[in-house]
Amino acid sequence: MNTLQKTSSTFAENSYDDNEIVNPSANPHMNELVAAMVSRRQALRGGVSVTAATLLGSLSLSACGGGDSPAPAPAPVAPTPPAPAPLALGFTAVAKNKNDVVTVPEGYQASILHALGDPLHWGDASWANDGSESADSYNRRIGCGHDGMYYFGLSEASKYQADRSDRGLLCVNHEYVVGPYSLHPNGLTAGSTRVVSEVEKEIYAHGVSVAEVQRKSGSMDMAMVRGSRFNRRITSATVMDITGPARGSRLMQTRFSPTGRQTRGTNNNCANGYTPWGTYLTCEENFLNVISRAVGDDALRSAAEVVALKRYGLTQGRVSPYKWDTAGTDDLFARWTSSVTGTDATLDYRNAINTFGWVVEIDPFAPDSVPAKRSALGRFNHEGAWPAPAVVGQPIVMYMGDDARNEYIYKFVSKALWSAADVNGGLTAGAKYLDEGTLYVAKFNADGSGQWLELTHGKNGLDASNTTYPFADQADVVTHPRLAGDVLGATKMDRPEWGAVNPLNGEAYMTLTNNSNRVDPTATPTGSQLKPDAANPRYYSDTKTDDTKTPPVTTVSKGNPNGHIIRWREAASNVAATSFAWDIYLFGAQADAAANVNLSGLTASNDFSSPDGLYFDPRGMLWIQTDDGAYTDVTNCMMLAAVPGKVGDGGAATAAGGTATIKGANATDATVRRFLVGPKDCEITGIAVTPDGKTLFVNVQHPGEDGSLASPSSAWPASQTDSASKARPRSATVVVTRKDSGAVGV
């Protein structure tokens, strides 16, 4: 999600993420005109008038006939319950600002749940604001770079209770180390090799935290339960099982696990997911930030290996920005170079790269359980994994995005059909539903239709005779789905970030945060450049002025700097369907942009740029978060609340640059509204809402990222309550509640 280029000049030189294009395929880009296919049928607000009735069902009454009647009396007809009130936004929009606090609407309050370095257990000292905490203590402290998260209700029997709001387990991703001027006493020590103690601390500061949380007495606010037996850290050193088609594959063999059945660590955990049986899914995104590869390594590899390594961005001679592999010969450090050093794969870490990029399942209710990397869901820059609502007798479905420019959207459909008896089934249920199934990649057609293309070995040309890459087996396909998507002609997208599924109608949404790789439709693309297409239609220029510099510095970004949100409806509303209809729900833009840029009609109360985080709460309210560099001359990153419509509520449109597309109904103040603005230099990310809708969790990542230890640009979260604070900035989880204890957002 974040970019190390943006985050740290120390790490910038060799960092990898969406700024490096590794998709050389010549897949079609839908330049044909869109047929006039959709009429404007409904205003955006009107599409969510079935909220509670759809979600909760209706109540019915049973009656008994009189025993003396010669025939059963007809059952009395239950009165029809009144239709629920349409979901509506009930707060005053927050104004754009560049303050060093989290700004929430009037009538709301924000508190800090936990931040980098806070101890999960007793026995470790509180965070000292000087980087003096030991490396080992980060196995018991809150990690760095808060990102995706999920709240699980906790029953008195210590089980998952989906409807419990006052007590739960909060799982939070810790994506990366920021700077890391908050983590080390004097910041990162310069040099071509890394300091052992610093690398150890960074390894343990990555991953996931699980913390018990409870409501404070008489309040909807939450506090962390320090010392809870559920409190746990999963880090870049935690042992993990490899499951599914890749388990035991030659591609997973390492010195640590010659059988290819285990690995260690989860890294660069960006967005997340959850399962209906009560487990957490954490997803590995920019994992190349920690992997190096030696000069001359190509000569020691097969031709197929070289193709795969290049497609995933790991060229020979690449030095990872973290340089963890330079800290020593101990396995804790040596495993971070994916280079041939032994006579076979069981004697080195040539396959280390293949053990990252997965969806990892964690059982938060079983603190001693071993997390599982679920290989059937594919390996790529996983932003997250978002389930469609589970329906008894139907398969479990997960939607996923590959967060890099020109990459793809995926869907997984389980072989097993959902049984509610598997709630609280833990990792055993996970194996049942996530280790066997079908992986698909998306193709978006210009007429508003789309197909899910099956990624199964032996089908659609995915076999050993393929000229793009010889797929030996299904383990090869799921380890290299990017290559499989290239073969099948999947649609290259503008950085697929977070997804979310509307619980009221099953429609899926995904943010496409931006893409500077789109070029003028009249130009001839070079290299990895792309012309716009119907699903990624805009080409325009965006001007930004940094007035913190003397003199002010003006930059111009071209392509799709502000991003958009695409959505789709599966055929016949069947989540396992292989075809769908799509449109573009919202286009990010400044309110004063040209009409063919601001295609959604955004105003000062709801304009935004670079949509990233996305979440539907149980009521059907959609939350949109930003990780932006294009609009930050005007405002810090933000979160908006929305009452969405449905696919097809808009119509045909022509975007800046002249490409035809299909858009949703225009936003209005009644349907999209800014709810929160973050502190300086941050990303707003990660969101969860308790089942009763009264407590909202949101993460603030890398506040003050443009500053340094010597010249900080933020003191948040300390600045939330002390504007004069000089404390080091820290990523943190914020709890937002209404002062009157009502439901958030309405």
Buried (B, 14 or more C-beta within 10 A) or exposed (E): BBBBBBBBEBBEEBBBBBBBBBBEBEBEBBEEEBEEEBEEBBBBBBBBBBBBEBBEEEEEEEEEEEEEEEEEEEEEEEEEEEEBEBBEBBBBBBEBBBBBBBBBBEEBEBBBBBBBBBBBBEEBEEBEBEBEBBBEBBBBBBBBBBBBBBBBBBBEEEBBBEEBBBBBBBBBBBBBBBBBBBBBEEBBEEEEEBBBBBBBBBBBBBBBBBBBBBBEEEBBBBBBBBEBEBBBBBBBBBEBBBBBBBBBBBBBBBBBBEEBBBBBBBBBBBBBBBBBBBBBBBBBBBBBBBBBBBEEBBEBBEEBBBBBBBBBBBBBEBBBBBBBBBBBEEBBBBBBBBBBBEEEBBBBBBBBBBBBBBBBBBBBBBEEBBBBBBBBBBBBBBBBBBBBBBBEEBBBBBBBBBBBBBBBBBBBBBEBEBBEEBBBBBBEBBBBBBBEBBBBBBBBBBBBBBBBBBBBBEEBEBBEEBEBBBBBBBBBBBBBBBBBBBBBBBBBBBBBBBBBBBBBBBBBBBBBBBBBBBBBBEEEBEEBBBBBBBBBBBBBEBEBEEEEEEEEEEEEBBBBBBBBBBBBBBBEEBBBBBBBBBBBBBBBBBBEBEEBBBBBBBBEBBBBBBBBBBBBBBBBBBBBBBBBBBBBBBBBBBBBBBBBBBBBBBBBBBBBBEBBBBBBBBBBEEBBBBBBBBBBBBBBBBBBBBBBBBBBBBBBBBBBBBBBBEEBBBBBBBBBEEEEBEBBBBBBBBBBBBEEEBBBBB
